[in-house]
Amino acid sequence: MCLGHLVAWWVMSARTNPYSLRIRRCRYIRGIRGEGKGKMGRPYFIMSNRTPRLNRRGEAKRPLRRRDGPCQIAGLAAMLRQRSAQSSHPLPLMHARVYHHPMSQIESLFVTRIYRAELNEFGPGVDPDELEASCYGIAEDDEAGQDWCEENGYPGYTSYASLTDLGWRSPIFADVIKALDAHVAAFAEDLEFDLADRKLELEDLWINILPEGGMHSSHLHPHSVISGTTYVSMPEGTSSLKLEDPRSGRLMAAPPRKKDARRDLQTFVYMEPKVGDVLLWESWLRHEVPMNMAEDDRVSVSFNYKWAAE
Ligand SMILES: [Fe+2]
């Protein structure tokens, strides 16, 4: 195999071969100069456009200098083509280390974090039964909320449009808010938000009572930073929380994922919280509550946190 064939094979195989190649300091390649192993034991070839000068031990006299920033094989191919077109003048000495990785390097970027914990993890203790009783008590008294649900075709009851002061109305909701503040602060830490001197503060908190057959269609929470729900009553067989890949609108012609695809690659993910859990997500994440197939009510308390003004 002549060198031209070798380079052509090398360039083409990088596109189809699961082994990836990492190129360092290279503009033009005329021969394989040697081979060795990198710090992590990865094998590499040393390539050069000049016949190597060796010392007595048969090692290259000129030390190889490495330049930061690996480039991709496609970039190398482009450079080779460009250099070939300009081959009327001598090319400078160049070296390349070509690493053969035992595995492709694949990483996850732009991840979507979902926070799940027990509401009482940071205290104060909130009794789910007492919280449930408070939810029903408030729902019964909230005629404006009941009217709003009826007028807007909302199944069951929500205080979203009628009450903005649950923490003031009921001591147990004041405890819920204290607990949520701690969870949201922990999640903000995990998300590595740079909040400067401003903190995330509660914007809205509301009750949801979803009877059998009730559902809450896909939506997101604009103008907020963190949203979430704590679960008060989750009868056997009730609906999970369905989360949607935030990029789904851009998938267009992409094939669907396999049914048994890894959870972090699926387009829709179902969370199955239990009573006393709290789930948090970034407010731009689209989510829905599928139909409650249980005979009993699904009761939850949802909330939004915003980035407080200075
Ligand atoms: Fe929501």
py3Dmol code that shows the C-alpha trace and the ligand (Angstrom):
import py3Dmol

protein = """\
ATOM      1  CA  MET A   1       0.000   0.000   0.000  1.00  0.00           C
ATOM      2  CA  CYS A   2       1.497   3.336  -1.018  1.00  0.00           C
ATOM      3  CA  LEU A   3       1.301   6.375   1.206  1.00  0.00           C
ATOM      4  CA  GLY A   4      -1.526   7.928  -0.768  1.00  0.00           C
ATOM      5  CA  HIS A   5      -3.601   4.816  -0.238  1.00  0.00           C
ATOM      6  CA  LEU A   6      -2.657   4.745   3.428  1.00  0.00           C
ATOM      7  CA  VAL A   7      -3.759   8.325   4.020  1.00  0.00           C
ATOM      8  CA  ALA A   8      -6.944   7.812   2.005  1.00  0.00           C
ATOM      9  CA  TRP A   9      -7.747   4.677   4.017  1.00  0.00           C
ATOM     10  CA  TRP A  10      -6.948   6.484   7.231  1.00  0.00           C
ATOM     11  CA  VAL A  11      -9.154   9.456   6.409  1.00  0.00           C
ATOM     12  CA  MET A  12     -12.048   7.355   5.157  1.00  0.00           C
ATOM     13  CA  SER A  13     -11.873   4.795   7.933  1.00  0.00           C
ATOM     14  CA  ALA A  14     -12.195   7.533  10.527  1.00  0.00           C
ATOM     15  CA  ARG A  15     -15.664   8.267   9.193  1.00  0.00           C
ATOM     16  CA  THR A  16     -16.862   4.694   9.443  1.00  0.00           C
ATOM     17  CA  ASN A  17     -14.620   3.114  12.026  1.00  0.00           C
ATOM     18  CA  PRO A  18     -15.802   3.163  15.623  1.00  0.00           C
ATOM     19  CA  TYR A  19     -12.237   3.966  16.608  1.00  0.00           C
ATOM     20  CA  SER A  20     -11.753   7.700  16.706  1.00  0.00           C
ATOM     21  CA  LEU A  21      -8.553   9.487  15.794  1.00  0.00           C
ATOM     22  CA  ARG A  22      -7.150  12.506  17.534  1.00  0.00           C
ATOM     23  CA  ILE A  23      -4.718  14.629  15.612  1.00  0.00           C
ATOM     24  CA  ARG A  24      -2.201  16.950  17.175  1.00  0.00           C
ATOM     25  CA  ARG A  25       0.042  19.434  15.379  1.00  0.00           C
ATOM     26  CA  CYS A  26      -0.339  18.359  11.814  1.00  0.00           C
ATOM     27  CA  ARG A  27      -0.668  20.084   8.472  1.00  0.00           C
ATOM     28  CA  TYR A  28       0.701  17.556   6.025  1.00  0.00           C
ATOM     29  CA  ILE A  29       1.646  13.916   6.334  1.00  0.00           C
ATOM     30  CA  ARG A  30       4.188  12.077   4.269  1.00  0.00           C
ATOM     31  CA  GLY A  31       5.076   9.053   6.307  1.00  0.00           C
ATOM     32  CA  ILE A  32       4.718   7.126   9.498  1.00  0.00           C
ATOM     33  CA  ARG A  33       7.707   7.977  11.614  1.00  0.00           C
ATOM     34  CA  GLY A  34       7.188   5.829  14.634  1.00  0.00           C
ATOM     35  CA  GLU A  35       4.733   4.694  17.187  1.00  0.00           C
ATOM     36  CA  GLY A  36       4.361   4.674  20.929  1.00  0.00           C
ATOM     37  CA  LYS A  37       1.962   4.885  23.814  1.00  0.00           C
ATOM     38  CA  GLY A  38       0.525   7.993  25.438  1.00  0.00           C
ATOM     39  CA  LYS A  39       0.154   8.760  29.135  1.00  0.00           C
ATOM     40  CA  MET A  40      -3.026   6.746  29.402  1.00  0.00           C
ATOM     41  CA  GLY A  41      -1.513   3.837  27.520  1.00  0.00           C
ATOM     42  CA  ARG A  42      -3.277   4.755  24.308  1.00  0.00           C
ATOM     43  CA  PRO A  43      -1.301   3.716  21.227  1.00  0.00           C
ATOM     44  CA  TYR A  44      -0.397   6.368  18.672  1.00  0.00           C
ATOM     45  CA  PHE A  45       1.517   6.766  15.439  1.00  0.00           C
ATOM     46  CA  ILE A  46       3.974   9.601  14.877  1.00  0.00           C
ATOM     47  CA  MET A  47       3.656  10.963  11.389  1.00  0.00           C
ATOM     48  CA  SER A  48       5.892  13.387   9.509  1.00  0.00           C
ATOM     49  CA  ASN A  49       6.465  14.796   6.055  1.00  0.00           C
ATOM     50  CA  ARG A  50      10.218  14.301   6.267  1.00  0.00           C
ATOM     51  CA  THR A  51      12.411  11.217   6.567  1.00  0.00           C
ATOM     52  CA  PRO A  52      13.188  10.982  10.287  1.00  0.00           C
ATOM     53  CA  ARG A  53      16.688  11.524  11.649  1.00  0.00           C
ATOM     54  CA  LEU A  54      17.339   9.022  14.386  1.00  0.00           C
ATOM     55  CA  ASN A  55      19.816   8.917  17.274  1.00  0.00           C
ATOM     56  CA  ARG A  56      21.913   5.874  18.212  1.00  0.00           C
ATOM     57  CA  ARG A  57      19.046   4.304  20.043  1.00  0.00           C
ATOM     58  CA  GLY A  58      16.880   4.620  16.952  1.00  0.00           C
ATOM     59  CA  GLU A  59      14.751   7.385  18.465  1.00  0.00           C
ATOM     60  CA  ALA A  60      13.757  10.553  16.657  1.00  0.00           C
ATOM     61  CA  LYS A  61      16.338  13.290  17.280  1.00  0.00           C
ATOM     62  CA  ARG A  62      13.883  16.111  17.114  1.00  0.00           C
ATOM     63  CA  PRO A  63      11.526  16.068  20.063  1.00  0.00           C
ATOM     64  CA  LEU A  64       7.911  16.194  19.172  1.00  0.00           C
ATOM     65  CA  ARG A  65       6.148  19.276  20.367  1.00  0.00           C
ATOM     66  CA  ARG A  66       2.490  19.007  20.990  1.00  0.00           C
ATOM     67  CA  ARG A  67       0.015  21.740  20.441  1.00  0.00           C
ATOM     68  CA  ASP A  68      -3.138  21.910  22.464  1.00  0.00           C
ATOM     69  CA  GLY A  69      -6.475  21.450  20.843  1.00  0.00           C
ATOM     70  CA  PRO A  70      -7.129  18.226  18.958  1.00  0.00           C
ATOM     71  CA  CYS A  71      -8.738  18.638  15.574  1.00  0.00           C
ATOM     72  CA  GLN A  72     -11.051  16.245  13.869  1.00  0.00           C
ATOM     73  CA  ILE A  73     -10.131  13.921  11.039  1.00  0.00           C
ATOM     74  CA  ALA A  74     -12.491  15.812   8.722  1.00  0.00           C
ATOM     75  CA  GLY A  75     -10.474  18.939   9.402  1.00  0.00           C
ATOM     76  CA  LEU A  76      -7.294  17.034   8.576  1.00  0.00           C
ATOM     77  CA  ALA A  77      -8.743  15.883   5.273  1.00  0.00           C
ATOM     78  CA  ALA A  78      -9.600  19.469   4.386  1.00  0.00           C
ATOM     79  CA  MET A  79      -6.074  20.566   5.261  1.00  0.00           C
ATOM     80  CA  LEU A  80      -4.562  17.778   3.178  1.00  0.00           C
ATOM     81  CA  ARG A  81      -6.601  18.816   0.180  1.00  0.00           C
ATOM     82  CA  GLN A  82      -5.630  22.446   0.654  1.00  0.00           C
ATOM     83  CA  ARG A  83      -1.942  21.636   1.033  1.00  0.00           C
ATOM     84  CA  SER A  84      -1.987  19.354  -2.011  1.00  0.00           C
ATOM     85  CA  ALA A  85      -3.358  22.226  -4.078  1.00  0.00           C
ATOM     86  CA  GLN A  86      -0.472  24.429  -2.908  1.00  0.00           C
ATOM     87  CA  SER A  87       2.317  21.865  -3.406  1.00  0.00           C
ATOM     88  CA  SER A  88       4.509  24.009  -5.708  1.00  0.00           C
ATOM     89  CA  HIS A  89       6.652  25.126  -2.744  1.00  0.00           C
ATOM     90  CA  PRO A  90       8.339  23.050  -0.016  1.00  0.00           C
ATOM     91  CA  LEU A  91       6.241  22.270   2.998  1.00  0.00           C
ATOM     92  CA  PRO A  92       7.565  22.892   6.500  1.00  0.00           C
ATOM     93  CA  LEU A  93       8.350  20.025   8.810  1.00  0.00           C
ATOM     94  CA  MET A  94       5.240  18.927  10.608  1.00  0.00           C
ATOM     95  CA  HIS A  95       4.506  16.141  13.013  1.00  0.00           C
ATOM     96  CA  ALA A  96       1.311  14.525  14.029  1.00  0.00           C
ATOM     97  CA  ARG A  97       0.395  12.159  16.761  1.00  0.00           C
ATOM     98  CA  VAL A  98      -2.560  10.038  15.801  1.00  0.00           C
ATOM     99  CA  TYR A  99      -4.201   8.415  18.778  1.00  0.00           C
ATOM    100  CA  HIS A 100      -6.203   5.269  18.333  1.00  0.00           C
ATOM    101  CA  HIS A 101      -8.765   5.323  21.094  1.00  0.00           C
ATOM    102  CA  PRO A 102     -10.037   1.988  22.308  1.00  0.00           C
ATOM    103  CA  MET A 103     -13.522   3.545  22.425  1.00  0.00           C
ATOM    104  CA  SER A 104     -15.215   6.493  20.833  1.00  0.00           C
ATOM    105  CA  GLN A 105     -15.416   9.482  23.101  1.00  0.00           C
ATOM    106  CA  ILE A 106     -19.048  10.410  23.619  1.00  0.00           C
ATOM    107  CA  GLU A 107     -20.253  12.812  26.256  1.00  0.00           C
ATOM    108  CA  SER A 108     -23.599  14.296  27.234  1.00  0.00           C
ATOM    109  CA  LEU A 109     -23.949  18.049  26.817  1.00  0.00           C
ATOM    110  CA  PHE A 110     -26.754  20.489  27.613  1.00  0.00           C
ATOM    111  CA  VAL A 111     -28.222  18.090  30.114  1.00  0.00           C
ATOM    112  CA  THR A 112     -31.664  18.429  31.705  1.00  0.00           C
ATOM    113  CA  ARG A 113     -31.502  18.004  35.458  1.00  0.00           C
ATOM    114  CA  ILE A 114     -34.436  16.657  37.446  1.00  0.00           C
ATOM    115  CA  TYR A 115     -34.409  16.919  41.229  1.00  0.00           C
ATOM    116  CA  ARG A 116     -36.228  14.426  43.407  1.00  0.00           C
ATOM    117  CA  ALA A 117     -36.185  14.269  47.190  1.00  0.00           C
ATOM    118  CA  GLU A 118     -38.408  13.815  50.213  1.00  0.00           C
ATOM    119  CA  LEU A 119     -40.076  17.078  51.128  1.00  0.00           C
ATOM    120  CA  ASN A 120     -39.133  16.610  54.778  1.00  0.00           C
ATOM    121  CA  GLU A 121     -35.451  15.992  54.060  1.00  0.00           C
ATOM    122  CA  PHE A 122     -34.467  19.479  55.209  1.00  0.00           C
ATOM    123  CA  GLY A 123     -37.341  19.895  57.732  1.00  0.00           C
ATOM    124  CA  PRO A 124     -39.635  21.176  59.079  1.00  0.00           C
ATOM    125  CA  GLY A 125     -41.676  17.984  59.118  1.00  0.00           C
ATOM    126  CA  VAL A 126     -44.855  18.179  57.059  1.00  0.00           C
ATOM    127  CA  ASP A 127     -47.469  15.488  57.687  1.00  0.00           C
ATOM    128  CA  PRO A 128     -48.986  14.414  54.336  1.00  0.00           C
ATOM    129  CA  ASP A 129     -52.382  13.586  55.882  1.00  0.00           C
ATOM    130  CA  GLU A 130     -52.592  16.976  57.542  1.00  0.00           C
ATOM    131  CA  LEU A 131     -51.531  18.638  54.298  1.00  0.00           C
ATOM    132  CA  GLU A 132     -54.172  16.711  52.367  1.00  0.00           C
ATOM    133  CA  ALA A 133     -56.865  17.776  54.850  1.00  0.00           C
ATOM    134  CA  SER A 134     -55.750  21.393  54.467  1.00  0.00           C
ATOM    135  CA  CYS A 135     -55.913  21.116  50.676  1.00  0.00           C
ATOM    136  CA  TYR A 136     -59.499  19.871  50.782  1.00  0.00           C
ATOM    137  CA  GLY A 137     -60.470  22.457  53.440  1.00  0.00           C
ATOM    138  CA  ILE A 138     -59.120  25.301  51.315  1.00  0.00           C
ATOM    139  CA  ALA A 139     -60.735  23.881  48.163  1.00  0.00           C
ATOM    140  CA  GLU A 140     -64.138  23.745  49.855  1.00  0.00           C
ATOM    141  CA  ASP A 141     -63.915  27.356  51.016  1.00  0.00           C
ATOM    142  CA  ASP A 142     -62.510  28.731  47.753  1.00  0.00           C
ATOM    143  CA  GLU A 143     -65.647  29.518  45.783  1.00  0.00           C
ATOM    144  CA  ALA A 144     -63.781  31.810  43.391  1.00  0.00           C
ATOM    145  CA  GLY A 145     -61.421  28.945  42.589  1.00  0.00           C
ATOM    146  CA  GLN A 146     -64.289  26.514  42.090  1.00  0.00           C
ATOM    147  CA  ASP A 147     -65.985  28.980  39.731  1.00  0.00           C
ATOM    148  CA  TRP A 148     -62.769  29.469  37.789  1.00  0.00           C
ATOM    149  CA  CYS A 149     -62.334  25.694  37.352  1.00  0.00           C
ATOM    150  CA  GLU A 150     -65.895  25.352  36.128  1.00  0.00           C
ATOM    151  CA  GLU A 151     -65.645  28.267  33.707  1.00  0.00           C
ATOM    152  CA  ASN A 152     -62.326  27.079  32.313  1.00  0.00           C
ATOM    153  CA  GLY A 153     -63.160  23.392  32.082  1.00  0.00           C
ATOM    154  CA  TYR A 154     -60.504  22.468  34.642  1.00  0.00           C
ATOM    155  CA  PRO A 155     -61.189  18.982  35.975  1.00  0.00           C
ATOM    156  CA  GLY A 156     -61.312  18.908  39.776  1.00  0.00           C
ATOM    157  CA  TYR A 157     -59.897  21.903  41.604  1.00  0.00           C
ATOM    158  CA  THR A 158     -56.897  24.213  41.458  1.00  0.00           C
ATOM    159  CA  SER A 159     -56.212  27.316  43.505  1.00  0.00           C
ATOM    160  CA  TYR A 160     -53.868  28.607  40.781  1.00  0.00           C
ATOM    161  CA  ALA A 161     -56.155  31.394  39.601  1.00  0.00           C
ATOM    162  CA  SER A 162     -57.728  32.360  42.914  1.00  0.00           C
ATOM    163  CA  LEU A 163     -55.365  32.168  45.906  1.00  0.00           C
ATOM    164  CA  THR A 164     -51.921  33.673  46.237  1.00  0.00           C
ATOM    165  CA  ASP A 165     -51.455  33.484  49.995  1.00  0.00           C
ATOM    166  CA  LEU A 166     -51.555  29.833  51.027  1.00  0.00           C
ATOM    167  CA  GLY A 167     -48.508  30.276  53.263  1.00  0.00           C
ATOM    168  CA  TRP A 168     -50.335  32.982  55.191  1.00  0.00           C
ATOM    169  CA  ARG A 169     -53.688  31.156  55.318  1.00  0.00           C
ATOM    170  CA  SER A 170     -52.378  27.912  56.712  1.00  0.00           C
ATOM    171  CA  PRO A 171     -49.399  27.155  59.009  1.00  0.00           C
ATOM    172  CA  ILE A 172     -48.784  23.840  57.254  1.00  0.00           C
ATOM    173  CA  PHE A 173     -48.339  25.628  53.943  1.00  0.00           C
ATOM    174  CA  ALA A 174     -45.869  27.981  55.654  1.00  0.00           C
ATOM    175  CA  ASP A 175     -43.884  24.847  56.587  1.00  0.00           C
ATOM    176  CA  VAL A 176     -44.153  23.513  53.033  1.00  0.00           C
ATOM    177  CA  ILE A 177     -42.710  26.782  51.716  1.00  0.00           C
ATOM    178  CA  LYS A 178     -39.806  26.649  54.202  1.00  0.00           C
ATOM    179  CA  ALA A 179     -39.015  23.113  53.061  1.00  0.00           C
ATOM    180  CA  LEU A 180     -39.288  24.043  49.388  1.00  0.00           C
ATOM    181  CA  ASP A 181     -36.968  27.026  49.812  1.00  0.00           C
ATOM    182  CA  ALA A 182     -34.267  24.621  51.016  1.00  0.00           C
ATOM    183  CA  HIS A 183     -34.850  22.157  48.164  1.00  0.00           C
ATOM    184  CA  VAL A 184     -34.791  24.875  45.522  1.00  0.00           C
ATOM    185  CA  ALA A 185     -31.567  26.288  46.972  1.00  0.00           C
ATOM    186  CA  ALA A 186     -30.017  22.799  46.795  1.00  0.00           C
ATOM    187  CA  PHE A 187     -31.150  22.365  43.198  1.00  0.00           C
ATOM    188  CA  ALA A 188     -29.802  25.805  42.232  1.00  0.00           C
ATOM    189  CA  GLU A 189     -26.478  24.675  43.707  1.00  0.00           C
ATOM    190  CA  ASP A 190     -26.566  21.515  41.601  1.00  0.00           C
ATOM    191  CA  LEU A 191     -27.391  23.539  38.487  1.00  0.00           C
ATOM    192  CA  GLU A 192     -24.405  25.782  39.271  1.00  0.00           C
ATOM    193  CA  PHE A 193     -26.436  28.935  38.802  1.00  0.00           C
ATOM    194  CA  ASP A 194     -24.528  32.131  39.387  1.00  0.00           C
ATOM    195  CA  LEU A 195     -27.228  33.980  41.290  1.00  0.00           C
ATOM    196  CA  ALA A 196     -24.955  36.866  42.335  1.00  0.00           C
ATOM    197  CA  ASP A 197     -26.590  38.561  45.343  1.00  0.00           C
ATOM    198  CA  ARG A 198     -30.063  37.591  44.252  1.00  0.00           C
ATOM    199  CA  LYS A 199     -31.773  34.422  45.411  1.00  0.00           C
ATOM    200  CA  LEU A 200     -34.512  32.262  43.987  1.00  0.00           C
ATOM    201  CA  GLU A 201     -37.789  33.103  45.715  1.00  0.00           C
ATOM    202  CA  LEU A 202     -41.263  31.650  45.663  1.00  0.00           C
ATOM    203  CA  GLU A 203     -43.484  33.219  43.051  1.00  0.00           C
ATOM    204  CA  ASP A 204     -46.625  31.041  43.092  1.00  0.00           C
ATOM    205  CA  LEU A 205     -47.832  28.044  45.074  1.00  0.00           C
ATOM    206  CA  TRP A 206     -51.116  26.306  44.336  1.00  0.00           C
ATOM    207  CA  ILE A 207     -53.179  23.208  45.082  1.00  0.00           C
ATOM    208  CA  ASN A 208     -54.206  20.661  42.427  1.00  0.00           C
ATOM    209  CA  ILE A 209     -56.956  18.127  43.077  1.00  0.00           C
ATOM    210  CA  LEU A 210     -57.335  15.896  40.041  1.00  0.00           C
ATOM    211  CA  PRO A 211     -60.267  13.448  40.193  1.00  0.00           C
ATOM    212  CA  GLU A 212     -60.624  10.219  38.225  1.00  0.00           C
ATOM    213  CA  GLY A 213     -60.475  11.006  34.491  1.00  0.00           C
ATOM    214  CA  GLY A 214     -58.840  14.394  35.091  1.00  0.00           C
ATOM    215  CA  MET A 215     -55.645  15.382  33.316  1.00  0.00           C
ATOM    216  CA  HIS A 216     -53.419  18.390  32.814  1.00  0.00           C
ATOM    217  CA  SER A 217     -52.190  18.785  29.246  1.00  0.00           C
ATOM    218  CA  SER A 218     -48.620  19.527  28.191  1.00  0.00           C
ATOM    219  CA  HIS A 219     -47.368  22.929  29.305  1.00  0.00           C
ATOM    220  CA  LEU A 220     -44.419  24.827  30.706  1.00  0.00           C
ATOM    221  CA  HIS A 221     -44.086  27.668  33.193  1.00  0.00           C
ATOM    222  CA  PRO A 222     -42.881  30.840  31.440  1.00  0.00           C
ATOM    223  CA  HIS A 223     -41.152  33.651  33.367  1.00  0.00           C
ATOM    224  CA  SER A 224     -40.019  31.370  36.185  1.00  0.00           C
ATOM    225  CA  VAL A 225     -36.679  29.681  36.853  1.00  0.00           C
ATOM    226  CA  ILE A 226     -37.511  26.563  38.854  1.00  0.00           C
ATOM    227  CA  SER A 227     -40.874  24.832  38.957  1.00  0.00           C
ATOM    228  CA  GLY A 228     -41.962  21.724  40.735  1.00  0.00           C
ATOM    229  CA  THR A 229     -44.546  19.754  42.616  1.00  0.00           C
ATOM    230  CA  THR A 230     -44.822  18.044  45.966  1.00  0.00           C
ATOM    231  CA  TYR A 231     -47.150  15.072  46.111  1.00  0.00           C
ATOM    232  CA  VAL A 232     -49.881  14.916  48.755  1.00  0.00           C
ATOM    233  CA  SER A 233     -52.047  11.982  47.690  1.00  0.00           C
ATOM    234  CA  MET A 234     -51.094   9.493  44.977  1.00  0.00           C
ATOM    235  CA  PRO A 235     -53.637   6.655  44.871  1.00  0.00           C
ATOM    236  CA  GLU A 236     -52.696   3.303  43.367  1.00  0.00           C
ATOM    237  CA  GLY A 237     -52.746   3.499  39.572  1.00  0.00           C
ATOM    238  CA  THR A 238     -52.777   7.275  39.339  1.00  0.00           C
ATOM    239  CA  SER A 239     -50.828   9.091  36.634  1.00  0.00           C
ATOM    240  CA  SER A 240     -47.122   9.744  36.645  1.00  0.00           C
ATOM    241  CA  LEU A 241     -45.572  13.039  35.654  1.00  0.00           C
ATOM    242  CA  LYS A 242     -44.664  12.960  31.957  1.00  0.00           C
ATOM    243  CA  LEU A 243     -41.614  15.011  30.959  1.00  0.00           C
ATOM    244  CA  GLU A 244     -40.763  15.866  27.361  1.00  0.00           C
ATOM    245  CA  ASP A 245     -37.362  16.321  25.738  1.00  0.00           C
ATOM    246  CA  PRO A 246     -37.023  20.104  25.393  1.00  0.00           C
ATOM    247  CA  ARG A 247     -35.547  19.627  21.912  1.00  0.00           C
ATOM    248  CA  SER A 248     -38.490  17.606  20.606  1.00  0.00           C
ATOM    249  CA  GLY A 249     -39.640  20.510  18.413  1.00  0.00           C
ATOM    250  CA  ARG A 250     -36.317  20.339  16.567  1.00  0.00           C
ATOM    251  CA  LEU A 251     -36.192  16.600  15.998  1.00  0.00           C
ATOM    252  CA  MET A 252     -38.204  16.818  12.750  1.00  0.00           C
ATOM    253  CA  ALA A 253     -36.853  14.038  10.514  1.00  0.00           C
ATOM    254  CA  ALA A 254     -34.919  12.247  13.233  1.00  0.00           C
ATOM    255  CA  PRO A 255     -35.934   8.598  13.687  1.00  0.00           C
ATOM    256  CA  PRO A 256     -37.696   7.742  16.919  1.00  0.00           C
ATOM    257  CA  ARG A 257     -35.752   6.291  19.818  1.00  0.00           C
ATOM    258  CA  LYS A 258     -35.922   2.585  20.506  1.00  0.00           C
ATOM    259  CA  LYS A 259     -38.588   1.601  23.015  1.00  0.00           C
ATOM    260  CA  ASP A 260     -35.912   0.328  25.380  1.00  0.00           C
ATOM    261  CA  ALA A 261     -33.549   3.268  24.768  1.00  0.00           C
ATOM    262  CA  ARG A 262     -31.601   4.515  27.747  1.00  0.00           C
ATOM    263  CA  ARG A 263     -33.699   6.732  30.014  1.00  0.00           C
ATOM    264  CA  ASP A 264     -31.525   9.774  29.344  1.00  0.00           C
ATOM    265  CA  LEU A 265     -32.058   9.361  25.589  1.00  0.00           C
ATOM    266  CA  GLN A 266     -35.806   8.926  25.599  1.00  0.00           C
ATOM    267  CA  THR A 267     -38.052  11.672  24.225  1.00  0.00           C
ATOM    268  CA  PHE A 268     -40.618  11.234  27.002  1.00  0.00           C
ATOM    269  CA  VAL A 269     -39.799  10.224  30.546  1.00  0.00           C
ATOM    270  CA  TYR A 270     -42.329   9.265  33.199  1.00  0.00           C
ATOM    271  CA  MET A 271     -41.614  10.119  36.825  1.00  0.00           C
ATOM    272  CA  GLU A 272     -43.473   8.142  39.465  1.00  0.00           C
ATOM    273  CA  PRO A 273     -43.317  10.194  42.634  1.00  0.00           C
ATOM    274  CA  LYS A 274     -44.731   8.913  45.876  1.00  0.00           C
ATOM    275  CA  VAL A 275     -46.515  10.784  48.626  1.00  0.00           C
ATOM    276  CA  GLY A 276     -44.113  13.140  50.380  1.00  0.00           C
ATOM    277  CA  ASP A 277     -41.776  13.504  47.395  1.00  0.00           C
ATOM    278  CA  VAL A 278     -40.836  16.762  45.789  1.00  0.00           C
ATOM    279  CA  LEU A 279     -39.810  17.049  42.143  1.00  0.00           C
ATOM    280  CA  LEU A 280     -38.046  20.097  40.724  1.00  0.00           C
ATOM    281  CA  TRP A 281     -37.137  20.986  37.171  1.00  0.00           C
ATOM    282  CA  GLU A 282     -36.202  24.088  35.221  1.00  0.00           C
ATOM    283  CA  SER A 283     -39.357  25.965  34.279  1.00  0.00           C
ATOM    284  CA  TRP A 284     -38.784  25.700  30.525  1.00  0.00           C
ATOM    285  CA  LEU A 285     -39.211  21.924  30.662  1.00  0.00           C
ATOM    286  CA  ARG A 286     -42.490  20.827  29.080  1.00  0.00           C
ATOM    287  CA  HIS A 287     -44.520  18.424  31.214  1.00  0.00           C
ATOM    288  CA  GLU A 288     -47.997  17.045  31.639  1.00  0.00           C
ATOM    289  CA  VAL A 289     -50.138  14.923  33.920  1.00  0.00           C
ATOM    290  CA  PRO A 290     -51.791  12.142  31.911  1.00  0.00           C
ATOM    291  CA  MET A 291     -55.301  11.055  32.798  1.00  0.00           C
ATOM    292  CA  ASN A 292     -55.821   9.963  36.388  1.00  0.00           C
ATOM    293  CA  MET A 293     -57.036   6.385  35.994  1.00  0.00           C
ATOM    294  CA  ALA A 294     -57.417   5.823  39.736  1.00  0.00           C
ATOM    295  CA  GLU A 295     -60.813   6.132  41.398  1.00  0.00           C
ATOM    296  CA  ASP A 296     -59.461   8.469  44.050  1.00  0.00           C
ATOM    297  CA  ASP A 297     -58.191  12.018  43.714  1.00  0.00           C
ATOM    298  CA  ARG A 298     -54.589  12.779  42.850  1.00  0.00           C
ATOM    299  CA  VAL A 299     -53.600  15.678  45.113  1.00  0.00           C
ATOM    300  CA  SER A 300     -50.481  17.756  44.696  1.00  0.00           C
ATOM    301  CA  VAL A 301     -49.087  21.206  45.409  1.00  0.00           C
ATOM    302  CA  SER A 302     -47.190  22.916  42.606  1.00  0.00           C
ATOM    303  CA  PHE A 303     -45.050  26.039  42.652  1.00  0.00           C
ATOM    304  CA  ASN A 304     -42.806  28.404  40.705  1.00  0.00           C
ATOM    305  CA  TYR A 305     -39.625  30.124  41.845  1.00  0.00           C
ATOM    306  CA  LYS A 306     -38.278  33.248  40.187  1.00  0.00           C
ATOM    307  CA  TRP A 307     -34.926  34.995  40.339  1.00  0.00           C
ATOM    308  CA  ALA A 308     -35.515  37.778  42.853  1.00  0.00           C
ATOM    309  CA  ALA A 309     -34.803  41.383  41.925  1.00  0.00           C
ATOM    310  CA  GLU A 310     -31.823  43.080  43.582  1.00  0.00           C
TER     311      GLU A 310
END
"""
ligand_1 = """\
1
LIG
Fe -46.907 22.396 35.482
"""
view = py3Dmol.view(width=600, height=400)
view.addModel(protein, "pdb")
view.setStyle({"model": 0}, {"cartoon": {"style": "trace"}})
view.addModel(ligand_1, "xyz")
view.setStyle({"model": 1}, {"stick": {}})
view.zoomTo()
view.show()
